[in-house]
Amino acid sequence: MLLDTSTLERHEVVIALGVSCAVVLAGFWFGFRCLKRYRLIADTPTARVQSAHQGYVELQGQALPSPNGLLHAPLTGRECVWYHYKVEREKGSGKNRRWVCEREGTSDAWFQLDDQSGICQIDPEGAEVKAALRKRWHGHTPMPAGGPPDQRTGFRFNVRFGASRYRYLEELILEYETVYALGRFQSLGGGRDQLDQTRETGELIRQWKADYQQLLARFDSNRNGQLDPDEWEQVQTRARKEVMVRQKELHRLPTVHVLMRPDESDQPYLLSTYDEEKLAQRYRWFAYGCFVALLAASWVAGEMLQAL
């Protein structure tokens, strides 16, 4: 037995064993999760928006705002295309000191990715975002007075006695930043959308029948208060023509490329402003760290089992 457990009470050994087992499970899960992301990033070839296949793809390009314009980060007011922020308040003291989240938010507005071959609309909902521009700072008000302080060398004291202390976090994707994206790619419009004409015709007729008096006014040519068989034929013919007009309008729509969260749970949706190589390395080293923690926790668990 390499670990001295003679000074531990039995309940302390049981607690240490439980914590070690939890670390083993967490290290196993997070380790393989990050390792899978590393392999996906390393092995998936980068596609071009104009020629990308439909399905799970990797893209890289410049971030552009949506047609609605740039967003403004809630904490600093900085212009961006995506943001995440968190405000935490320090409560308690000594061993009971902890940070409690007061408010948190993530933008769900779409933005665009331009890789010179075309523009893809990015839906950030459900994405795992790794933003290089990530700032954390402290203050004494629920909303920060200005942005994060300048980074200076040396020590800085950030304590005000008798006042509440807050911690702020802000992550941003800025306009023109290079964005790495891995997700489900889909092209819409450009003649790709085909209507089920039988179903659409039936749905349109049901909508017309909801206002039956209006339907009679349009198609009851002999004014007998009901639609005769030949008049019903006119209703169906008119509905089919309107559906065909809708189909032609769809064909005239320009092609729109969209990247969104995949339907398959085993395919992660990643957005990052780190370059591909650096992002892959981050996931790889985090996976290695998890496996090291797993091995250490396994050793501790073994020592605790021998102590029981």
N, C-alpha and C positions, 0 to 999 in steps of 0.2 A: 504494500500500500504506500504510494508515493505522497499522498495527501494526508496530513495529520487531521483526523476527525475525532480524536479522543476528547477534545474540549467541547464538542458539539452535543447538545441535547438531542434526544431522539426526534422531537418534533422539528428541530432545525435541520436535521438530516433529511427528513421527509420533504420539507419545504425546498431544500437545495436540490433534491432529486426531481421534484416537480418542475422547478424552474429550468433545470438542465434538460429535461425531456421536452419542455416547451421550446427551448432554444434549438434543440435538435430538429424538431418538426419545422419550426420557422426557417431555420437555415436550409433545410432540405427543399422546402417549397420555394423560398425566394431565390435560392441558388440556381435551381433548375429553371425557374422563370426567367431570370436574367440571362442565363446561359442560352436559353432558346432565343431570346431577343438578340443576343450577340450573333448567333448563327444566322438568323433571318437577315440582319443588317449586312453581315459579311457575304452571304451567299446570294442575296436577291439583286439582280442587275438593275441599274438605274434606267428607267424608261423615259421616253419623250412624250409630252402631253399629246402631240399631234398624232403619234403612231402607237400609243400605249394600248395594250389589249384590255379587254373588259375583264375586271376581276381584281385580284390582289396584286398591287404594283408598288414600286418605289419611285418617287419623284424628287427632284431637287430644283429649286428656282428661287427667284426673288419674291418676297412678300409684298403684296399690293393691297390697298384697302378695297372694300366693296364699293359699288356705285354710290352707296349712302355716305361714304366718306370715312375719315379716320375716327377712331375711338379716343376717349380721354381716360387715362388711368385714374381710378377713384381717389388714390392717396396723393399722387404727385401732380395729377392733371396732365401728364406727359402724353403726347400724341402717339398712338400705336395702332396695330391691327388686332392685337389680342392681349389680354391681361389676366392675371390672377393676383388677388391680394388677400391679406389676412391681418387682422388687428387682435392682439392678445393683451390681456391685462394681468399684471402680477398680483397674486393674492397669497395671503399667509406670510409666514416668516420662518426662518430656520429650516428644520426638517419638513415643515408643512408648506414651504414655499413652492408655488406652482404657477404655471401660465395657463390662463383660461381664455379660450377664444371668445371674443366679443362679437366680431363680425367677419365674414369671409365671402368672397365672391369670385366668379370666373365668367368672363365674357363668352356669350354663345353666338355672337354675330359672325357671319361668314366673312372670310377674306379670300384673296386670290393669290395664286402662285403662277409666276411667269417664268418659263424656262427657255424663252426665245422661240420655241417651236409653236407655242400656244399658251393659252391661259386656262388654268383649272380652278374651279371654285372649291374652297376648302371649308367643310363643315366641321368646326372644332368640337362639337358635342361628343362626349365619350372618348376623346383622345387622351393619351398619356403624353403630356407636353414636357419637354426638357428645354427650358429657355436659358441661354447663356447670360442674358441680362436679368440678374436676380439680386435684389438688394434687401438687406435686413438692417433695421436700425431701431433706436429706442427714443422714447419721448415721454411727456407727462400729460398729454391730452388725448381724448378719444380719437381725434383725427390729427394727423401730424401737421405741424406748422411749417410748411415747406417740405422739400425733399430730403433724402438722406444726407447726412453730413459728409464732407469730403474725407476721403481716406487719407489719414496722416500717419506717419511713423511714430513710434513711441506709445506711451500709455495714455488712455483717455478715461477720465472718470465721468460716469453718467448717472449720478445719484442726486436726488433732491429730497432732503429729509421732509417728512410730513406730507408728501405728495404721492399720488398714485403713479405707477410706472407702467408704461405701455411698450409693447414690442410690435413693430410693423414689418410686414413682408410684402414685396411686390415683385412680380415676374412679368416681363413684357416681351412681345415680339414687335419690333419696329418696322416701319415701312422701309422697303429695299433690303432688309436683312435676308440672308440666304437661309432658306428653310428646307430641311430634310423631312420628307413625308412618306409614310408607309401605311397603306390602307386600301379600301375597296374603291376602285376607279370605275366610273360609269359615264358613258356619253349619252346625252339626251338630245332630242330634236334632230334636225337634218334629215327627216324622212325615216328615222328609225322607229318612231312610235306608230304602231298599227292598232287601230281601234277594232274591237269586236263589234262589227256593224249590227249583227242580230241583237246582241245584248244592249248596245247603245240605242238602237231604234226602239226596243221595248221599253227602256228606261225613259226615253223622251216621251213616248205615248202615255206612260203612267203619270208623268209630270203634267201633261196636258189634261188628262182626265181628272186631276185634282181640282181643276177649275172647269167643271163640266159645262157651265153656262157659256163660258168663253169658247170652249171647244165647239158647242152648238152654233154659236154666232159665226164661227169660221167655216164650218163644214156642213151645217144643216141647210142645204141649198133649197129644199122644198118646204122648209119652215113647218115641219110637222111635229117638232119638239123631240125628235129622236134621230139617231144616226142609222140610216138604212145600210144594207150591205155594200152598195156601191159607194156610199159616203164614207164608210169605214175603210174601204179600199183607198179612197183619196187621202184619208188620215195617214195610213201606213206609207203610201207613196211619198207624201210630203215629209214624213219623219225620216224616211230613208234618204231623201235628197238633202235634208239638213245635216244628217250624219256624214254624208259624203263631203259636204262643204267643210265640216269640222276636220275631216281627214286631210283635205287639201290644205287647210290652214296649218295643220301640224307639219305637213311636208315642207311648207315654206319657212318654218321656224329655223333659225340658225342652230348649229351644233353647240351644245353646252357641255363641258366636261366637269365632272364633280368627283371629289374625293371625300369619303365618309367612313364611318365605323363599319367594319365587316360584320356580316351576320354570324359568321362562325366564331365561336368563343375562343378557339385556339389560335386565331389570327389577331395579334395585337394591332391597335391603331396608334401609331407613333407620329408625333410632330416635334421637331427640334431645330434650334438655331445653331447647334453644334454641327461641325462637318461630320460626314459619315464615319471617317476613321476614328475620330475622337469619341463620337457617340458609341461606336462599337466597343472601344477600349473601356469606356465607363461601365458598360454592362458586363464586360468580361471580368474586370477587376472586382466589381461588386459581387459577381458570382463566386470568384475565388475567395473573397472575404467571407461570404456566407458559408462556404465549405470549410474554411479554417475554423470559424465559430462552431460549426456543426461537430467537427472532430474534437475541439476543446470541450464542448458541452458533453459529448459522448464519454470522454475520459472522466469528467467530473461525475457524470451519472454512474459510471462503473465504480468509482471510489465510494459514492454514497450507498450503492447497493451492497458493497462489501461491509460497510459500516453498520448496516441494519442487523 
